[in-house]
């Protein structure tokens, strides 16, 4: 049975120098390039207050 995913795919074009920098950064952090890009985007959105607030779990849950 296939699990449903909340992720969406898209094509991203970056210049060679930027890609090389992302590849090195990802390797330095032991992440895949995709994982590094997700982290960069999430951090930028978080720092700018553009991510929805996560619900806190209570002891009853």
DAFEN-V609115 format. One line per field, one symbol per residue. ss: DSSP state (A for helix, B for strand, O for the rest). A space follows every 10 residues. Layout:
ss=???
//
This chain:
ss=OOOOOOOOOO OOOOOAAAAA AAAAAAAAOO OOAAAAAAAA AAAAAAAOOO OOOOOOOOOO O
//
